[in-house]
Amino acid sequence: MPCFQQAAFLEEAVRSVLDQRGVEAELIVMDPGSTDGCRELLQKLKSEYGELLVLHFAPDGGQSDAINKGMAMARGNVLGWLNSDDRLRPGSLRIAARLDCSEPCWLYGRGGIIDERGSCISRPIVWYKNWRGRTFSVYKLLTEDFIPQMATFWNRALWDKAGGLDIKRQLDMDYDLFLRFAMITAPEVITEYLGDFRVHSNTKSSQQTDAHLHAAMLTAKHYSSLFGPRGKLAFLLHRVFSLRTRLIYRLIKP
């Protein structure tokens, strides 16, 4: 769990992982220097959860670097990351536990969108992304990033084979990773909700929508070049979908 200045949402995020039933989860929180009370809150939670909550307080090279370092520290075979302002749904880790095997594998489920109070919002967007993700192909993923990061899990074999996150990427690192995953093996698609993405004024996706979409387009361009004519068509569709998304966000943002 990469964490920086998210004290308002941190406790809910931590508890959504460590209060899961039917599994024993290890949560590693990477905080490079929060000053808003995160570290004090984490120490309090540490006294409650003990060795299941691992705290790493040290500078890092950004979110991707923090996640890579956390994955290297993790002792389990089933992996995932949750940002400190998002949350898992109950039962999600029990579903993820099916990935505990030696062959590279991954899965994703449905994702919700919540506001600062934790209430479900943006239902049309949630419906659309989950509709797009109901079936999977690498060509479909090249047209648009529809996989909810907080509702995606994989095993150590896949992470090691794919090579982890590209630390130069700070906006679309999950899209890049999932495309590399898809080139190794197709995911299992789960129809249950596994996590929620929180929208608030300080989220990177809220502050840097255009930059995020542009980064994803460049990533799609790179990978589509590996797939010949079908890849070119997928990238053309990506450009169309990206333009549509920009227009929608400009209309709905205050």
C-alpha atoms as an extended CHARMM CRD file, in Angstrom:
* protein
*
       254  EXT
         1         1  MET       CA              0.0000000000        0.0000000000        0.0000000000  PROA      1               0.0000000000
         2         2  PRO       CA              1.7220000000        3.2050000000       -1.1420000000  PROA      2               0.0000000000
         3         3  CYS       CA              0.7560000000        6.0170000000        1.2230000000  PROA      3               0.0000000000
         4         4  PHE       CA              1.4290000000        9.7340000000        1.2750000000  PROA      4               0.0000000000
         5         5  GLN       CA             -0.6980000000       12.3680000000        3.0020000000  PROA      5               0.0000000000
         6         6  GLN       CA             -3.9010000000       10.2790000000        3.0060000000  PROA      6               0.0000000000
         7         7  ALA       CA             -4.7280000000       10.2170000000        6.7110000000  PROA      7               0.0000000000
         8         8  ALA       CA             -8.4130000000       10.9030000000        6.0350000000  PROA      8               0.0000000000
         9         9  PHE       CA             -8.8730000000        7.5730000000        4.2230000000  PROA      9               0.0000000000
        10        10  LEU       CA             -5.9820000000        5.4600000000        5.4710000000  PROA      10              0.0000000000
        11        11  GLU       CA             -7.6710000000        3.6300000000        8.3370000000  PROA      11              0.0000000000
        12        12  GLU       CA            -10.5570000000        2.4640000000        6.1720000000  PROA      12              0.0000000000
        13        13  ALA       CA             -8.1030000000        1.2510000000        3.5320000000  PROA      13              0.0000000000
        14        14  VAL       CA             -5.9960000000       -0.6780000000        6.0500000000  PROA      14              0.0000000000
        15        15  ARG       CA             -8.9890000000       -2.2780000000        7.7500000000  PROA      15              0.0000000000
        16        16  SER       CA            -10.5120000000       -3.2580000000        4.4090000000  PROA      16              0.0000000000
        17        17  VAL       CA             -7.4640000000       -5.4810000000        3.8980000000  PROA      17              0.0000000000
        18        18  LEU       CA             -6.7010000000       -6.8100000000        7.3720000000  PROA      18              0.0000000000
        19        19  ASP       CA            -10.3190000000       -7.3950000000        8.4430000000  PROA      19              0.0000000000
        20        20  GLN       CA            -10.9280000000       -9.8180000000        5.5480000000  PROA      20              0.0000000000
        21        21  ARG       CA            -12.3120000000      -13.1430000000        6.7370000000  PROA      21              0.0000000000
        22        22  GLY       CA            -11.1740000000      -16.5850000000        5.6890000000  PROA      22              0.0000000000
        23        23  VAL       CA             -7.6170000000      -15.5340000000        4.8320000000  PROA      23              0.0000000000
        24        24  GLU       CA             -4.5740000000      -14.2220000000        6.6410000000  PROA      24              0.0000000000
        25        25  ALA       CA             -3.2530000000      -11.2020000000        4.7810000000  PROA      25              0.0000000000
        26        26  GLU       CA             -0.0150000000       -9.2990000000        5.1590000000  PROA      26              0.0000000000
        27        27  LEU       CA             -0.2300000000       -5.5710000000        4.4460000000  PROA      27              0.0000000000
        28        28  ILE       CA              2.9270000000       -3.5860000000        3.7700000000  PROA      28              0.0000000000
        29        29  VAL       CA              2.4620000000        0.1890000000        3.9240000000  PROA      29              0.0000000000
        30        30  MET       CA              5.1210000000        2.2970000000        2.2160000000  PROA      30              0.0000000000
        31        31  ASP       CA              5.1880000000        5.8960000000        3.4840000000  PROA      31              0.0000000000
        32        32  PRO       CA              8.0030000000        8.1740000000        2.2600000000  PROA      32              0.0000000000
        33        33  GLY       CA              7.3250000000       11.0090000000        4.6970000000  PROA      33              0.0000000000
        34        34  SER       CA              3.6970000000       11.9110000000        5.4170000000  PROA      34              0.0000000000
        35        35  THR       CA              3.1980000000       14.8330000000        7.8060000000  PROA      35              0.0000000000
        36        36  ASP       CA             -0.6000000000       14.7530000000        8.1210000000  PROA      36              0.0000000000
        37        37  GLY       CA             -0.8500000000       12.1420000000       10.8560000000  PROA      37              0.0000000000
        38        38  CYS       CA             -0.5350000000        9.0160000000        8.6790000000  PROA      38              0.0000000000
        39        39  ARG       CA              2.4720000000        7.6750000000       10.5400000000  PROA      39              0.0000000000
        40        40  GLU       CA              0.9160000000        8.1310000000       13.9600000000  PROA      40              0.0000000000
        41        41  LEU       CA             -2.2770000000        6.4350000000       12.7610000000  PROA      41              0.0000000000
        42        42  LEU       CA             -0.2930000000        3.5650000000       11.2680000000  PROA      42              0.0000000000
        43        43  GLN       CA              1.5860000000        3.0380000000       14.5350000000  PROA      43              0.0000000000
        44        44  LYS       CA             -1.7300000000        2.8510000000       16.3680000000  PROA      44              0.0000000000
        45        45  LEU       CA             -3.0540000000        0.3080000000       13.8600000000  PROA      45              0.0000000000
        46        46  LYS       CA              0.2070000000       -1.6260000000       14.1580000000  PROA      46              0.0000000000
        47        47  SER       CA             -0.4730000000       -2.1220000000       17.8680000000  PROA      47              0.0000000000
        48        48  GLU       CA             -3.7980000000       -3.6990000000       16.9040000000  PROA      48              0.0000000000
        49        49  TYR       CA             -2.7680000000       -5.8720000000       13.9510000000  PROA      49              0.0000000000
        50        50  GLY       CA              0.7730000000       -6.7540000000       14.9650000000  PROA      50              0.0000000000
        51        51  GLU       CA              2.9880000000       -8.5190000000       12.4270000000  PROA      51              0.0000000000
        52        52  LEU       CA              0.2130000000       -8.5610000000        9.8130000000  PROA      52              0.0000000000
        53        53  LEU       CA              0.7990000000       -4.8280000000        9.2940000000  PROA      53              0.0000000000
        54        54  VAL       CA              4.3200000000       -4.0430000000        8.1130000000  PROA      54              0.0000000000
        55        55  LEU       CA              5.3470000000       -0.3780000000        8.1360000000  PROA      55              0.0000000000
        56        56  HSD       CA              8.1310000000        0.9760000000        5.9560000000  PROA      56              0.0000000000
        57        57  PHE       CA              8.9850000000        4.6170000000        6.5520000000  PROA      57              0.0000000000
        58        58  ALA       CA             11.6720000000        5.6960000000        4.0620000000  PROA      58              0.0000000000
        59        59  PRO       CA             12.0350000000        7.9410000000        1.0150000000  PROA      59              0.0000000000
        60        60  ASP       CA             11.2780000000        6.4080000000       -2.3610000000  PROA      60              0.0000000000
        61        61  GLY       CA             11.4040000000        7.3030000000       -6.0290000000  PROA      61              0.0000000000
        62        62  GLY       CA              7.6430000000        7.7240000000       -6.3830000000  PROA      62              0.0000000000
        63        63  GLN       CA              4.5850000000        5.4950000000       -6.2530000000  PROA      63              0.0000000000
        64        64  SER       CA              5.8430000000        2.8750000000       -8.7060000000  PROA      64              0.0000000000
        65        65  ASP       CA              9.1560000000        2.5580000000       -6.9040000000  PROA      65              0.0000000000
        66        66  ALA       CA              7.3660000000        2.2280000000       -3.5530000000  PROA      66              0.0000000000
        67        67  ILE       CA              5.1310000000       -0.5430000000       -4.8950000000  PROA      67              0.0000000000
        68        68  ASN       CA              8.0720000000       -2.4550000000       -6.3650000000  PROA      68              0.0000000000
        69        69  LYS       CA              9.9160000000       -2.2520000000       -3.0430000000  PROA      69              0.0000000000
        70        70  GLY       CA              6.8100000000       -3.4170000000       -1.1920000000  PROA      70              0.0000000000
        71        71  MET       CA              6.3780000000       -6.3820000000       -3.5280000000  PROA      71              0.0000000000
        72        72  ALA       CA             10.0010000000       -7.3600000000       -2.9110000000  PROA      72              0.0000000000
        73        73  MET       CA              9.3160000000       -7.3250000000        0.8480000000  PROA      73              0.0000000000
        74        74  ALA       CA              6.0790000000       -9.3120000000        0.6330000000  PROA      74              0.0000000000
        75        75  ARG       CA              6.1950000000      -12.8670000000        1.9610000000  PROA      75              0.0000000000
        76        76  GLY       CA              3.0330000000      -14.1540000000        0.2900000000  PROA      76              0.0000000000
        77        77  ASN       CA              2.5010000000      -15.7770000000       -3.0970000000  PROA      77              0.0000000000
        78        78  VAL       CA             -0.6980000000      -13.8600000000       -3.9600000000  PROA      78              0.0000000000
        79        79  LEU       CA             -0.1060000000      -10.1690000000       -4.5920000000  PROA      79              0.0000000000
        80        80  GLY       CA             -1.9120000000       -6.9150000000       -5.2670000000  PROA      80              0.0000000000
        81        81  TRP       CA             -1.7240000000       -3.2970000000       -4.2810000000  PROA      81              0.0000000000
        82        82  LEU       CA             -4.3180000000       -0.9950000000       -2.8100000000  PROA      82              0.0000000000
        83        83  ASN       CA             -3.8260000000        2.7390000000       -2.7790000000  PROA      83              0.0000000000
        84        84  SER       CA             -4.2900000000        4.2920000000        0.6530000000  PROA      84              0.0000000000
        85        85  ASP       CA             -7.4590000000        6.1520000000       -0.3550000000  PROA      85              0.0000000000
        86        86  ASP       CA             -9.2150000000        3.1260000000       -1.8980000000  PROA      86              0.0000000000
        87        87  ARG       CA            -10.7380000000        0.0500000000       -0.2580000000  PROA      87              0.0000000000
        88        88  LEU       CA            -11.3010000000       -3.6500000000       -0.7960000000  PROA      88              0.0000000000
        89        89  ARG       CA            -14.7260000000       -5.2300000000       -0.6680000000  PROA      89              0.0000000000
        90        90  PRO       CA            -15.3540000000       -7.9770000000        1.9160000000  PROA      90              0.0000000000
        91        91  GLY       CA            -14.4670000000      -11.4070000000        0.5410000000  PROA      91              0.0000000000
        92        92  SER       CA            -12.1310000000      -10.1390000000       -2.1680000000  PROA      92              0.0000000000
        93        93  LEU       CA             -9.0050000000      -11.7610000000       -0.7360000000  PROA      93              0.0000000000
        94        94  ARG       CA            -10.7640000000      -15.0920000000       -0.3300000000  PROA      94              0.0000000000
        95        95  ILE       CA            -11.3910000000      -14.9970000000       -4.0850000000  PROA      95              0.0000000000
        96        96  ALA       CA             -7.8240000000      -13.8920000000       -4.7850000000  PROA      96              0.0000000000
        97        97  ALA       CA             -6.5020000000      -16.8610000000       -2.8080000000  PROA      97              0.0000000000
        98        98  ARG       CA             -7.2440000000      -19.1460000000       -5.7830000000  PROA      98              0.0000000000
        99        99  LEU       CA             -4.1140000000      -17.6750000000       -7.3940000000  PROA      99              0.0000000000
       100       100  ASP       CA             -1.8830000000      -19.4690000000       -4.8770000000  PROA      100             0.0000000000
       101       101  CYS       CA             -0.1070000000      -21.7010000000       -7.3800000000  PROA      101             0.0000000000
       102       102  SER       CA              3.2340000000      -21.9430000000       -9.1620000000  PROA      102             0.0000000000
       103       103  GLU       CA              2.0400000000      -21.0850000000      -12.6840000000  PROA      103             0.0000000000
       104       104  PRO       CA              1.7050000000      -17.3940000000      -13.6570000000  PROA      104             0.0000000000
       105       105  CYS       CA             -1.9110000000      -16.2820000000      -13.2540000000  PROA      105             0.0000000000
       106       106  TRP       CA             -4.0330000000      -13.2700000000      -12.4230000000  PROA      106             0.0000000000
       107       107  LEU       CA             -7.6300000000      -12.1610000000      -12.0830000000  PROA      107             0.0000000000
       108       108  TYR       CA             -9.6990000000       -9.0290000000      -11.9390000000  PROA      108             0.0000000000
       109       109  GLY       CA            -13.2110000000       -8.3690000000      -10.7080000000  PROA      109             0.0000000000
       110       110  ARG       CA            -15.6060000000       -5.4930000000      -10.7870000000  PROA      110             0.0000000000
       111       111  GLY       CA            -14.7450000000       -2.1460000000       -9.2690000000  PROA      111             0.0000000000
       112       112  GLY       CA            -16.9210000000        0.5330000000       -7.7570000000  PROA      112             0.0000000000
       113       113  ILE       CA            -16.3850000000        4.2720000000       -7.4030000000  PROA      113             0.0000000000
       114       114  ILE       CA            -16.9070000000        6.0410000000       -4.0740000000  PROA      114             0.0000000000
       115       115  ASP       CA            -16.7260000000        9.6010000000       -2.8070000000  PROA      115             0.0000000000
       116       116  GLU       CA            -14.9370000000       11.0360000000        0.2210000000  PROA      116             0.0000000000
       117       117  ARG       CA            -17.6530000000        9.7070000000        2.5350000000  PROA      117             0.0000000000
       118       118  GLY       CA            -17.5010000000        6.2020000000        1.0560000000  PROA      118             0.0000000000
       119       119  SER       CA            -20.8270000000        6.4620000000       -0.7970000000  PROA      119             0.0000000000
       120       120  CYS       CA            -21.1560000000        4.8780000000       -4.2330000000  PROA      120             0.0000000000
       121       121  ILE       CA            -21.1330000000        7.4210000000       -7.0640000000  PROA      121             0.0000000000
       122       122  SER       CA            -20.7050000000        7.6510000000      -10.8460000000  PROA      122             0.0000000000
       123       123  ARG       CA            -22.9230000000        4.6370000000      -11.4680000000  PROA      123             0.0000000000
       124       124  PRO       CA            -23.0210000000        5.0650000000      -15.2920000000  PROA      124             0.0000000000
       125       125  ILE       CA            -19.1980000000        5.0670000000      -15.4360000000  PROA      125             0.0000000000
       126       126  VAL       CA            -19.0280000000        2.0550000000      -13.1160000000  PROA      126             0.0000000000
       127       127  TRP       CA            -21.5460000000        0.2000000000      -15.2740000000  PROA      127             0.0000000000
       128       128  TYR       CA            -19.6580000000        1.0210000000      -18.4690000000  PROA      128             0.0000000000
       129       129  LYS       CA            -16.2340000000       -0.0630000000      -17.2120000000  PROA      129             0.0000000000
       130       130  ASN       CA            -17.5990000000       -3.2850000000      -15.7430000000  PROA      130             0.0000000000
       131       131  TRP       CA            -19.5180000000       -3.9560000000      -18.9700000000  PROA      131             0.0000000000
       132       132  ARG       CA            -16.3360000000       -3.5180000000      -20.9890000000  PROA      132             0.0000000000
       133       133  GLY       CA            -14.4650000000       -5.8140000000      -18.6330000000  PROA      133             0.0000000000
       134       134  ARG       CA            -17.0300000000       -8.6220000000      -18.6970000000  PROA      134             0.0000000000
       135       135  THR       CA            -14.8650000000      -10.4670000000      -21.2460000000  PROA      135             0.0000000000
       136       136  PHE       CA            -11.1630000000      -10.1090000000      -21.8840000000  PROA      136             0.0000000000
       137       137  SER       CA             -8.7570000000      -10.0250000000      -24.7840000000  PROA      137             0.0000000000
       138       138  VAL       CA             -5.4780000000       -8.2090000000      -25.1500000000  PROA      138             0.0000000000
       139       139  TYR       CA             -6.9050000000       -6.4230000000      -28.1940000000  PROA      139             0.0000000000
       140       140  LYS       CA             -9.7820000000       -5.0800000000      -26.1360000000  PROA      140             0.0000000000
       141       141  LEU       CA             -7.3570000000       -3.9150000000      -23.4530000000  PROA      141             0.0000000000
       142       142  LEU       CA             -5.3640000000       -2.0640000000      -26.1120000000  PROA      142             0.0000000000
       143       143  THR       CA             -8.4710000000       -0.0550000000      -27.0030000000  PROA      143             0.0000000000
       144       144  GLU       CA             -9.0720000000        1.1720000000      -23.4460000000  PROA      144             0.0000000000
       145       145  ASP       CA             -7.8990000000        0.6390000000      -19.8870000000  PROA      145             0.0000000000
       146       146  PHE       CA            -10.9900000000       -0.9170000000      -18.3300000000  PROA      146             0.0000000000
       147       147  ILE       CA             -9.3550000000       -3.0770000000      -15.6290000000  PROA      147             0.0000000000
       148       148  PRO       CA             -9.9470000000       -1.7530000000      -12.0810000000  PROA      148             0.0000000000
       149       149  GLN       CA             -6.5120000000       -1.7720000000      -10.4370000000  PROA      149             0.0000000000
       150       150  MET       CA             -7.8310000000       -2.0920000000       -6.8680000000  PROA      150             0.0000000000
       151       151  ALA       CA             -9.8480000000       -5.1730000000       -7.9240000000  PROA      151             0.0000000000
       152       152  THR       CA             -6.9190000000       -6.9920000000       -9.5730000000  PROA      152             0.0000000000
       153       153  PHE       CA             -4.6540000000       -9.6590000000       -8.0860000000  PROA      153             0.0000000000
       154       154  TRP       CA             -1.8430000000      -11.8860000000       -9.3710000000  PROA      154             0.0000000000
       155       155  ASN       CA              0.7170000000      -14.3640000000       -8.1060000000  PROA      155             0.0000000000
       156       156  ARG       CA              4.4350000000      -14.1030000000       -7.5560000000  PROA      156             0.0000000000
       157       157  ALA       CA              5.2820000000      -16.1340000000      -10.6610000000  PROA      157             0.0000000000
       158       158  LEU       CA              3.4890000000      -13.6580000000      -12.9280000000  PROA      158             0.0000000000
       159       159  TRP       CA              4.9430000000      -10.5970000000      -11.1860000000  PROA      159             0.0000000000
       160       160  ASP       CA              8.4650000000      -11.9550000000      -11.5040000000  PROA      160             0.0000000000
       161       161  LYS       CA              8.0060000000      -12.9270000000      -15.1390000000  PROA      161             0.0000000000
       162       162  ALA       CA              6.4990000000       -9.5520000000      -16.0920000000  PROA      162             0.0000000000
       163       163  GLY       CA              9.2150000000       -7.6390000000      -14.2490000000  PROA      163             0.0000000000
       164       164  GLY       CA              7.2040000000       -5.4200000000      -11.9020000000  PROA      164             0.0000000000
       165       165  LEU       CA              6.2380000000       -1.7970000000      -12.4390000000  PROA      165             0.0000000000
       166       166  ASP       CA              8.0970000000        0.5890000000      -14.7050000000  PROA      166             0.0000000000
       167       167  ILE       CA              9.3450000000        3.1570000000      -12.1810000000  PROA      167             0.0000000000
       168       168  LYS       CA              9.4280000000        5.8620000000      -14.8670000000  PROA      168             0.0000000000
       169       169  ARG       CA              5.6370000000        5.6920000000      -15.0000000000  PROA      169             0.0000000000
       170       170  GLN       CA              3.6240000000        7.5170000000      -12.3420000000  PROA      170             0.0000000000
       171       171  LEU       CA              0.1840000000        7.7210000000      -14.0050000000  PROA      171             0.0000000000
       172       172  ASP       CA             -0.4880000000        4.6280000000      -16.1220000000  PROA      172             0.0000000000
       173       173  MET       CA              1.8630000000        2.1230000000      -14.4890000000  PROA      173             0.0000000000
       174       174  ASP       CA             -1.0170000000       -0.2910000000      -13.8490000000  PROA      174             0.0000000000
       175       175  TYR       CA             -2.1440000000       -0.1960000000      -17.5010000000  PROA      175             0.0000000000
       176       176  ASP       CA              1.4090000000       -0.9270000000      -18.6420000000  PROA      176             0.0000000000
       177       177  LEU       CA              1.6990000000       -3.7740000000      -16.1310000000  PROA      177             0.0000000000
       178       178  PHE       CA             -1.6240000000       -5.3500000000      -17.0990000000  PROA      178             0.0000000000
       179       179  LEU       CA             -0.7120000000       -5.2680000000      -20.7910000000  PROA      179             0.0000000000
       180       180  ARG       CA              2.5100000000       -7.1020000000      -19.9630000000  PROA      180             0.0000000000
       181       181  PHE       CA              0.5340000000       -9.5650000000      -17.8390000000  PROA      181             0.0000000000
       182       182  ALA       CA             -1.8470000000      -10.1350000000      -20.7590000000  PROA      182             0.0000000000
       183       183  MET       CA              1.0390000000      -10.9560000000      -23.0800000000  PROA      183             0.0000000000
       184       184  ILE       CA              2.0000000000      -13.7740000000      -20.7020000000  PROA      184             0.0000000000
       185       185  THR       CA             -1.4210000000      -15.1850000000      -19.8550000000  PROA      185             0.0000000000
       186       186  ALA       CA             -5.0770000000      -14.1570000000      -19.9260000000  PROA      186             0.0000000000
       187       187  PRO       CA             -6.7460000000      -13.2440000000      -16.6110000000  PROA      187             0.0000000000
       188       188  GLU       CA             -9.6980000000      -14.9140000000      -14.9710000000  PROA      188             0.0000000000
       189       189  VAL       CA            -12.6300000000      -12.4950000000      -15.0330000000  PROA      189             0.0000000000
       190       190  ILE       CA            -14.6500000000      -12.3380000000      -11.8070000000  PROA      190             0.0000000000
       191       191  THR       CA            -18.1930000000      -10.9700000000      -11.8610000000  PROA      191             0.0000000000
       192       192  GLU       CA            -18.1690000000       -9.9260000000       -8.1930000000  PROA      192             0.0000000000
       193       193  TYR       CA            -17.1510000000       -6.5100000000       -6.8700000000  PROA      193             0.0000000000
       194       194  LEU       CA            -13.6960000000       -6.7490000000       -5.3270000000  PROA      194             0.0000000000
       195       195  GLY       CA            -12.7790000000       -3.1280000000       -4.5880000000  PROA      195             0.0000000000
       196       196  ASP       CA            -13.6770000000        0.5540000000       -4.7450000000  PROA      196             0.0000000000
       197       197  PHE       CA            -11.7930000000        3.4820000000       -6.2260000000  PROA      197             0.0000000000
       198       198  ARG       CA            -12.2180000000        6.7090000000       -4.2930000000  PROA      198             0.0000000000
       199       199  VAL       CA            -12.6750000000       10.0320000000       -6.0780000000  PROA      199             0.0000000000
       200       200  HSD       CA            -11.6730000000       13.1470000000       -4.1620000000  PROA      200             0.0000000000
       201       201  SER       CA             -9.9960000000       16.4490000000       -4.8710000000  PROA      201             0.0000000000
       202       202  ASN       CA             -6.4480000000       15.1760000000       -4.3450000000  PROA      202             0.0000000000
       203       203  THR       CA             -6.5060000000       12.0090000000       -6.4610000000  PROA      203             0.0000000000
       204       204  LYS       CA             -4.0540000000       11.9870000000       -9.3490000000  PROA      204             0.0000000000
       205       205  SER       CA             -6.7900000000       10.9650000000      -11.7730000000  PROA      205             0.0000000000
       206       206  SER       CA             -8.8610000000       13.9840000000      -10.7150000000  PROA      206             0.0000000000
       207       207  GLN       CA             -5.9770000000       16.4410000000      -10.9210000000  PROA      207             0.0000000000
       208       208  GLN       CA             -4.2550000000       15.0780000000      -14.0310000000  PROA      208             0.0000000000
       209       209  THR       CA             -6.9710000000       13.5750000000      -16.2170000000  PROA      209             0.0000000000
       210       210  ASP       CA             -5.5270000000       14.7660000000      -19.5350000000  PROA      210             0.0000000000
       211       211  ALA       CA             -1.9940000000       13.7110000000      -18.6140000000  PROA      211             0.0000000000
       212       212  HSD       CA             -3.2630000000       10.3050000000      -17.4930000000  PROA      212             0.0000000000
       213       213  LEU       CA             -5.1390000000        9.7390000000      -20.7490000000  PROA      213             0.0000000000
       214       214  HSD       CA             -2.1530000000       10.8860000000      -22.7830000000  PROA      214             0.0000000000
       215       215  ALA       CA              0.1770000000        8.5080000000      -20.9430000000  PROA      215             0.0000000000
       216       216  ALA       CA             -2.2310000000        5.6180000000      -21.5190000000  PROA      216             0.0000000000
       217       217  MET       CA             -2.4060000000        6.4730000000      -25.2240000000  PROA      217             0.0000000000
       218       218  LEU       CA              1.3660000000        6.3470000000      -25.5520000000  PROA      218             0.0000000000
       219       219  THR       CA              1.4060000000        3.0010000000      -23.7510000000  PROA      219             0.0000000000
       220       220  ALA       CA             -1.2890000000        1.6000000000      -26.0470000000  PROA      220             0.0000000000
       221       221  LYS       CA              0.6400000000        2.8790000000      -29.0740000000  PROA      221             0.0000000000
       222       222  HSD       CA              3.7730000000        1.0550000000      -27.9370000000  PROA      222             0.0000000000
       223       223  TYR       CA              2.1080000000       -2.3020000000      -27.3140000000  PROA      223             0.0000000000
       224       224  SER       CA             -0.2520000000       -2.1730000000      -30.2890000000  PROA      224             0.0000000000
       225       225  SER       CA              2.7870000000       -2.0000000000      -32.5800000000  PROA      225             0.0000000000
       226       226  LEU       CA              3.5610000000       -5.5780000000      -31.5320000000  PROA      226             0.0000000000
       227       227  PHE       CA              0.2730000000       -6.9430000000      -32.8930000000  PROA      227             0.0000000000
       228       228  GLY       CA              0.3020000000       -6.0350000000      -36.5830000000  PROA      228             0.0000000000
       229       229  PRO       CA             -2.8860000000       -4.8130000000      -38.3350000000  PROA      229             0.0000000000
       230       230  ARG       CA             -5.1620000000       -5.7920000000      -35.4220000000  PROA      230             0.0000000000
       231       231  GLY       CA             -2.9420000000       -3.8010000000      -33.0990000000  PROA      231             0.0000000000
       232       232  LYS       CA             -3.1620000000       -0.7530000000      -35.3750000000  PROA      232             0.0000000000
       233       233  LEU       CA             -6.9480000000       -1.0070000000      -35.3790000000  PROA      233             0.0000000000
       234       234  ALA       CA             -6.9960000000       -1.3570000000      -31.5920000000  PROA      234             0.0000000000
       235       235  PHE       CA             -4.8570000000        1.7730000000      -31.2410000000  PROA      235             0.0000000000
       236       236  LEU       CA             -7.1520000000        3.7160000000      -33.5720000000  PROA      236             0.0000000000
       237       237  LEU       CA            -10.0760000000        2.7660000000      -31.3400000000  PROA      237             0.0000000000
       238       238  HSD       CA             -8.0360000000        3.7660000000      -28.2850000000  PROA      238             0.0000000000
       239       239  ARG       CA             -7.6020000000        7.2610000000      -29.7080000000  PROA      239             0.0000000000
       240       240  VAL       CA            -11.3390000000        7.5370000000      -30.3370000000  PROA      240             0.0000000000
       241       241  PHE       CA            -12.2330000000        6.3080000000      -26.8460000000  PROA      241             0.0000000000
       242       242  SER       CA             -9.6430000000        8.6230000000      -25.2760000000  PROA      242             0.0000000000
       243       243  LEU       CA            -11.1140000000       11.6480000000      -27.0270000000  PROA      243             0.0000000000
       244       244  ARG       CA            -14.6110000000       10.6510000000      -25.9020000000  PROA      244             0.0000000000
       245       245  THR       CA            -13.4150000000       10.2740000000      -22.2980000000  PROA      245             0.0000000000
       246       246  ARG       CA            -11.7590000000       13.6990000000      -22.3330000000  PROA      246             0.0000000000
       247       247  LEU       CA            -14.9840000000       15.2860000000      -23.5290000000  PROA      247             0.0000000000
       248       248  ILE       CA            -17.0800000000       13.4910000000      -20.9210000000  PROA      248             0.0000000000
       249       249  TYR       CA            -14.8010000000       14.5190000000      -18.0560000000  PROA      249             0.0000000000
       250       250  ARG       CA            -14.8220000000       18.1210000000      -19.1900000000  PROA      250             0.0000000000
       251       251  LEU       CA            -18.6180000000       18.0600000000      -19.1650000000  PROA      251             0.0000000000
       252       252  ILE       CA            -19.0490000000       16.4170000000      -15.7670000000  PROA      252             0.0000000000
       253       253  LYS       CA            -16.2640000000       18.1570000000      -13.8400000000  PROA      253             0.0000000000
       254       254  PRO       CA            -17.3900000000       21.2490000000      -11.8800000000  PROA      254             0.0000000000
